[in-house]
Amino acid sequence: MNERKQPSQSDESMSSVAARPEKPGPGLNRDIQTKIGQQLRAVYDDIVDQGVPDRFVELLRDLDREAFKMEPGDKDSAE
């Protein structure tokens, strides 16, 4: 009465498919990649041109000072 069902070949193949990740399909072609790059540059060019705000520069300098044990009056040569 308690017969165990032997897995069929289709049961085995389904479990092995579920365990393996599928291969990705073909990627974006060169033209699409170029268009995406152009659009991203157009959106972010203004942000890049703004530079780093002075307050962030001060915070980074403070962090560097702590990391390198510099004196508070010292200025780094990056200015």
N, CA, C and O atoms as a GROMACS GRO file, in nm:
protein
  316
    1MET      N    1   0.078  -0.120   0.000
    1MET     CA    2   0.000   0.000   0.000
    1MET      C    3   0.082   0.126   0.000
    1MET      O    4   0.047   0.224  -0.066
    2ASN      N    5   0.189   0.125   0.072
    2ASN     CA    6   0.276   0.242   0.076
    2ASN      C    7   0.382   0.231  -0.031
    2ASN      O    8   0.501   0.221   0.000
    3GLU      N    9   0.342   0.233  -0.154
    3GLU     CA   10   0.439   0.227  -0.263
    3GLU      C   11   0.500   0.364  -0.284
    3GLU      O   12   0.431   0.466  -0.285
    4ARG      N   13   0.628   0.364  -0.300
    4ARG     CA   14   0.695   0.491  -0.331
    4ARG      C   15   0.695   0.510  -0.481
    4ARG      O   16   0.723   0.418  -0.558
    5LYS      N   17   0.663   0.628  -0.521
    5LYS     CA   18   0.662   0.660  -0.663
    5LYS      C   19   0.806   0.686  -0.707
    5LYS      O   20   0.876   0.768  -0.649
    6GLN      N   21   0.847   0.615  -0.808
    6GLN     CA   22   0.979   0.638  -0.864
    6GLN      C   23   0.975   0.766  -0.947
    6GLN      O   24   0.884   0.786  -1.027
    7PRO      N   25   1.074   0.852  -0.928
    7PRO     CA   26   1.072   0.976  -1.007
    7PRO      C   27   1.088   0.946  -1.155
    7PRO      O   28   1.173   0.867  -1.196
    8SER      N   29   1.006   1.009  -1.233
    8SER     CA   30   1.016   0.990  -1.377
    8SER      C   31   1.126   1.080  -1.431
    8SER      O   32   1.179   1.165  -1.360
    9GLN      N   33   1.158   1.060  -1.555
    9GLN     CA   34   1.264   1.141  -1.616
    9GLN      C   35   1.224   1.288  -1.620
    9GLN      O   36   1.308   1.375  -1.602
   10SER      N   37   1.095   1.316  -1.642
   10SER     CA   38   1.052   1.456  -1.647
   10SER      C   39   1.062   1.520  -1.510
   10SER      O   40   1.092   1.640  -1.500
   11ASP      N   41   1.037   1.444  -1.401
   11ASP     CA   42   1.053   1.498  -1.266
   11ASP      C   43   1.198   1.533  -1.239
   11ASP      O   44   1.227   1.638  -1.180
   12GLU      N   45   1.289   1.448  -1.281
   12GLU     CA   46   1.432   1.472  -1.259
   12GLU      C   47   1.479   1.594  -1.337
   12GLU      O   48   1.554   1.677  -1.285
   13SER      N   49   1.437   1.604  -1.461
   13SER     CA   50   1.484   1.716  -1.542
   13SER      C   51   1.428   1.848  -1.491
   13SER      O   52   1.497   1.950  -1.499
   14MET      N   53   1.305   1.848  -1.440
   14MET     CA   54   1.249   1.971  -1.386
   14MET      C   55   1.323   2.016  -1.261
   14MET      O   56   1.344   2.135  -1.242
   15SER      N   57   1.364   1.922  -1.175
   15SER     CA   58   1.435   1.961  -1.055
   15SER      C   59   1.574   2.012  -1.087
   15SER      O   60   1.624   2.103  -1.021
   16SER      N   61   1.639   1.955  -1.187
   16SER     CA   62   1.772   2.002  -1.222
   16SER      C   63   1.766   2.138  -1.291
   16SER      O   64   1.858   2.218  -1.278
   17VAL      N   65   1.658   2.165  -1.364
   17VAL     CA   66   1.642   2.295  -1.428
   17VAL      C   67   1.621   2.402  -1.322
   17VAL      O   68   1.674   2.513  -1.332
   18ALA      N   69   1.543   2.369  -1.219
   18ALA     CA   70   1.516   2.466  -1.114
   18ALA      C   71   1.642   2.498  -1.035
   18ALA      O   72   1.655   2.609  -0.983
   19ALA      N   73   1.735   2.404  -1.024
   19ALA     CA   74   1.857   2.426  -0.947
   19ALA      C   75   1.960   2.508  -1.023
   19ALA      O   76   2.044   2.574  -0.962
   20ARG      N   77   1.954   2.505  -1.156
   20ARG     CA   78   2.052   2.578  -1.238
   20ARG      C   79   1.997   2.714  -1.277
   20ARG      O   80   1.882   2.725  -1.320
   21PRO      N   81   2.077   2.817  -1.264
   21PRO     CA   82   2.032   2.946  -1.315
   21PRO      C   83   2.032   2.943  -1.468
   21PRO      O   84   2.117   2.880  -1.530
   22GLU      N   85   1.936   3.011  -1.527
   22GLU     CA   86   1.930   3.014  -1.672
   22GLU      C   87   2.038   3.105  -1.728
   22GLU      O   88   2.078   3.202  -1.664
   23LYS      N   89   2.083   3.073  -1.848
   23LYS     CA   90   2.180   3.159  -1.914
   23LYS      C   91   2.110   3.287  -1.956
   23LYS      O   92   1.996   3.284  -2.002
   24PRO      N   93   2.179   3.399  -1.939
   24PRO     CA   94   2.117   3.524  -1.983
   24PRO      C   95   2.104   3.527  -2.134
   24PRO      O   96   2.184   3.467  -2.205
   25GLY      N   97   2.003   3.596  -2.181
   25GLY     CA   98   1.983   3.610  -2.324
   25GLY      C   99   2.087   3.705  -2.381
   25GLY      O  100   2.177   3.750  -2.310
   26PRO      N  101   2.074   3.734  -2.508
   26PRO     CA  102   2.171   3.826  -2.568
   26PRO      C  103   2.164   3.963  -2.503
   26PRO      O  104   2.056   4.008  -2.465
   27GLY      N  105   2.277   4.028  -2.491
   27GLY     CA  106   2.283   4.159  -2.428
   27GLY      C  107   2.232   4.268  -2.520
   27GLY      O  108   2.182   4.241  -2.630
   28LEU      N  109   2.246   4.389  -2.474
   28LEU     CA  110   2.206   4.503  -2.556
   28LEU      C  111   2.307   4.522  -2.668
   28LEU      O  112   2.428   4.510  -2.648
   29ASN      N  113   2.256   4.552  -2.785
   29ASN     CA  114   2.350   4.570  -2.896
   29ASN      C  115   2.424   4.704  -2.881
   29ASN      O  116   2.387   4.788  -2.799
   30ARG      N  117   2.526   4.722  -2.961
   30ARG     CA  118   2.615   4.838  -2.949
   30ARG      C  119   2.539   4.970  -2.967
   30ARG      O  120   2.566   5.067  -2.895
   31ASP      N  121   2.445   4.974  -3.061
   31ASP     CA  122   2.369   5.098  -3.084
   31ASP      C  123   2.286   5.138  -2.962
   31ASP      O  124   2.280   5.256  -2.926
   32ILE      N  125   2.224   5.040  -2.899
   32ILE     CA  126   2.143   5.069  -2.780
   32ILE      C  127   2.233   5.114  -2.665
   32ILE      O  128   2.199   5.208  -2.593
   33GLN      N  129   2.348   5.048  -2.647
   33GLN     CA  130   2.441   5.089  -2.542
   33GLN      C  131   2.489   5.232  -2.564
   33GLN      O  132   2.499   5.309  -2.469
   34THR      N  133   2.518   5.266  -2.689
   34THR     CA  134   2.564   5.401  -2.722
   34THR      C  135   2.456   5.504  -2.690
   34THR      O  136   2.485   5.609  -2.632
   35LYS      N  137   2.332   5.475  -2.727
   35LYS     CA  138   2.221   5.567  -2.701
   35LYS      C  139   2.200   5.585  -2.551
   35LYS      O  140   2.178   5.697  -2.505
   36ILE      N  141   2.205   5.477  -2.475
   36ILE     CA  142   2.190   5.486  -2.329
   36ILE      C  143   2.303   5.572  -2.270
   36ILE      O  144   2.278   5.656  -2.184
   37GLY      N  145   2.424   5.550  -2.317
   37GLY     CA  146   2.538   5.629  -2.269
   37GLY      C  147   2.521   5.778  -2.298
   37GLY      O  148   2.551   5.862  -2.213
   38GLN      N  149   2.474   5.810  -2.418
   38GLN     CA  150   2.452   5.950  -2.453
   38GLN      C  151   2.346   6.014  -2.364
   38GLN      O  152   2.362   6.127  -2.318
   39GLN      N  153   2.239   5.940  -2.339
   39GLN     CA  154   2.131   5.993  -2.255
   39GLN      C  155   2.178   6.013  -2.111
   39GLN      O  156   2.145   6.115  -2.049
   40LEU      N  157   2.255   5.918  -2.059
   40LEU     CA  158   2.306   5.932  -1.922
   40LEU      C  159   2.400   6.051  -1.910
   40LEU      O  160   2.394   6.127  -1.813
   41ARG      N  161   2.488   6.068  -2.010
   41ARG     CA  162   2.579   6.183  -2.007
   41ARG      C  163   2.501   6.314  -2.013
   41ARG      O  164   2.536   6.409  -1.943
   42ALA      N  165   2.398   6.320  -2.095
   42ALA     CA  166   2.318   6.442  -2.105
   42ALA      C  167   2.252   6.475  -1.972
   42ALA      O  168   2.243   6.592  -1.934
   43VAL      N  169   2.205   6.374  -1.902
   43VAL     CA  170   2.137   6.396  -1.774
   43VAL      C  171   2.236   6.438  -1.665
   43VAL      O  172   2.207   6.527  -1.586
   44TYR      N  173   2.353   6.374  -1.661
   44TYR     CA  174   2.445   6.394  -1.549
   44TYR      C  175   2.557   6.494  -1.574
   44TYR      O  176   2.633   6.523  -1.482
   45ASP      N  177   2.570   6.549  -1.695
   45ASP     CA  178   2.676   6.646  -1.723
   45ASP      C  179   2.670   6.766  -1.630
   45ASP      O  180   2.774   6.810  -1.579
   46ASP      N  181   2.551   6.820  -1.607
   46ASP     CA  182   2.538   6.936  -1.520
   46ASP      C  183   2.583   6.904  -1.378
   46ASP      O  184   2.646   6.987  -1.313
   47ILE      N  185   2.550   6.787  -1.331
   47ILE     CA  186   2.588   6.748  -1.195
   47ILE      C  187   2.739   6.735  -1.183
   47ILE      O  188   2.797   6.779  -1.084
   48VAL      N  189   2.801   6.675  -1.282
   48VAL     CA  190   2.946   6.659  -1.281
   48VAL      C  191   3.015   6.795  -1.285
   48VAL      O  192   3.116   6.816  -1.218
   49ASP      N  193   2.961   6.887  -1.364
   49ASP     CA  194   3.020   7.020  -1.376
   49ASP      C  195   3.010   7.102  -1.247
   49ASP      O  196   3.087   7.196  -1.227
   50GLN      N  197   2.917   7.068  -1.161
   50GLN     CA  198   2.900   7.143  -1.036
   50GLN      C  199   3.017   7.124  -0.941
   50GLN      O  200   3.044   7.211  -0.858
   51GLY      N  201   3.086   7.014  -0.950
   51GLY     CA  202   3.198   6.989  -0.861
   51GLY      C  203   3.152   6.948  -0.722
   51GLY      O  204   3.034   6.923  -0.699
   52VAL      N  205   3.246   6.942  -0.632
   52VAL     CA  206   3.218   6.899  -0.494
   52VAL      C  207   3.192   7.023  -0.409
   52VAL      O  208   3.272   7.116  -0.409
   53PRO      N  209   3.080   7.026  -0.336
   53PRO     CA  210   3.052   7.141  -0.250
   53PRO      C  211   3.162   7.161  -0.146
   53PRO      O  212   3.224   7.065  -0.100
   54ASP      N  213   3.185   7.287  -0.109
   54ASP     CA  214   3.291   7.321  -0.014
   54ASP      C  215   3.276   7.245   0.118
   54ASP      O  216   3.375   7.202   0.177
   55ARG      N  217   3.154   7.229   0.164
   55ARG     CA  218   3.132   7.160   0.291
   55ARG      C  219   3.181   7.015   0.283
   55ARG      O  220   3.238   6.963   0.379
   56PHE      N  221   3.159   6.950   0.170
   56PHE     CA  222   3.207   6.812   0.154
   56PHE      C  223   3.359   6.807   0.152
   56PHE      O  224   3.420   6.716   0.208
   57VAL      N  225   3.421   6.907   0.086
   57VAL     CA  226   3.566   6.914   0.083
   57VAL      C  227   3.620   6.928   0.225
   57VAL      O  228   3.717   6.862   0.262
   58GLU      N  229   3.555   7.012   0.306
   58GLU     CA  230   3.597   7.029   0.446
   58GLU      C  231   3.583   6.898   0.524
   58GLU      O  232   3.672   6.861   0.600
   59LEU      N  233   3.471   6.829   0.505
   59LEU     CA  234   3.451   6.702   0.574
   59LEU      C  235   3.555   6.598   0.534
   59LEU      O  236   3.607   6.525   0.618
   60LEU      N  237   3.584   6.592   0.404
   60LEU     CA  238   3.686   6.497   0.357
   60LEU      C  239   3.823   6.532   0.413
   60LEU      O  240   3.900   6.443   0.449
   61ARG      N  241   3.854   6.660   0.419
   61ARG     CA  242   3.982   6.704   0.475
   61ARG      C  243   3.991   6.664   0.623
   61ARG      O  244   4.096   6.619   0.669
   62ASP      N  245   3.880   6.682   0.696
   62ASP     CA  246   3.878   6.642   0.837
   62ASP      C  247   3.900   6.492   0.853
   62ASP      O  248   3.973   6.448   0.942
   63LEU      N  249   3.838   6.415   0.767
   63LEU     CA  250   3.857   6.269   0.773
   63LEU      C  251   4.001   6.232   0.742
   63LEU      O  252   4.059   6.147   0.809
   64ASP      N  253   4.059   6.296   0.641
   64ASP     CA  254   4.199   6.269   0.608
   64ASP      C  255   4.290   6.307   0.724
   64ASP      O  256   4.385   6.235   0.756
   65ARG      N  257   4.260   6.419   0.785
   65ARG     CA  258   4.341   6.465   0.898
   65ARG      C  259   4.341   6.360   1.009
   65ARG      O  260   4.445   6.330   1.067
   66GLU      N  261   4.223   6.304   1.037
   66GLU     CA  262   4.213   6.200   1.139
   66GLU      C  263   4.288   6.074   1.095
   66GLU      O  264   4.358   6.012   1.174
   67ALA      N  265   4.272   6.038   0.970
   67ALA     CA  266   4.334   5.916   0.920
   67ALA      C  267   4.486   5.925   0.919
   67ALA      O  268   4.555   5.827   0.949
   68PHE      N  269   4.538   6.039   0.887
   68PHE     CA  270   4.683   6.055   0.876
   68PHE      C  271   4.743   6.128   0.995
   68PHE      O  272   4.862   6.159   0.995
   69LYS      N  273   4.662   6.155   1.096
   69LYS     CA  274   4.708   6.222   1.219
   69LYS      C  275   4.776   6.355   1.189
   69LYS      O  276   4.881   6.387   1.245
   70MET      N  277   4.714   6.432   1.100
   70MET     CA  278   4.768   6.563   1.065
   70MET      C  279   4.725   6.665   1.171
   70MET      O  280   4.627   6.644   1.243
   71GLU      N  281   4.798   6.770   1.180
   71GLU     CA  282   4.763   6.878   1.270
   71GLU      C  283   4.647   6.958   1.210
   71GLU      O  284   4.640   6.971   1.088
   72PRO      N  285   4.555   7.011   1.292
   72PRO     CA  286   4.440   7.084   1.240
   72PRO      C  287   4.476   7.204   1.151
   72PRO      O  288   4.397   7.238   1.063
   73GLY      N  289   4.589   7.268   1.170
   73GLY     CA  290   4.630   7.386   1.091
   73GLY      C  291   4.690   7.352   0.958
   73GLY      O  292   4.702   7.439   0.871
   74ASP      N  293   4.728   7.225   0.938
   74ASP     CA  294   4.791   7.184   0.812
   74ASP      C  295   4.690   7.184   0.698
   74ASP      O  296   4.573   7.151   0.718
   75LYS      N  297   4.734   7.222   0.581
   75LYS     CA  298   4.652   7.213   0.459
   75LYS      C  299   4.715   7.110   0.369
   75LYS      O  300   4.837   7.101   0.360
   76ASP      N  301   4.632   7.031   0.300
   76ASP     CA  302   4.690   6.937   0.206
   76ASP      C  303   4.714   7.006   0.073
   76ASP      O  304   4.655   7.110   0.045
   77SER      N  305   4.800   6.949  -0.007
   77SER     CA  306   4.844   7.012  -0.130
   77SER      C  307   4.740   7.002  -0.242
   77SER      O  308   4.764   7.051  -0.352
   78ALA      N  309   4.627   6.939  -0.217
   78ALA     CA  310   4.526   6.920  -0.322
   78ALA      C  311   4.446   7.046  -0.351
   78ALA      O  312   4.367   7.048  -0.446
   79GLU      N  313   4.464   7.151  -0.274
   79GLU     CA  314   4.385   7.273  -0.295
   79GLU      C  315   4.427   7.348  -0.415
   79GLU      O  316   4.370   7.452  -0.446
   0.00000   0.00000   0.00000
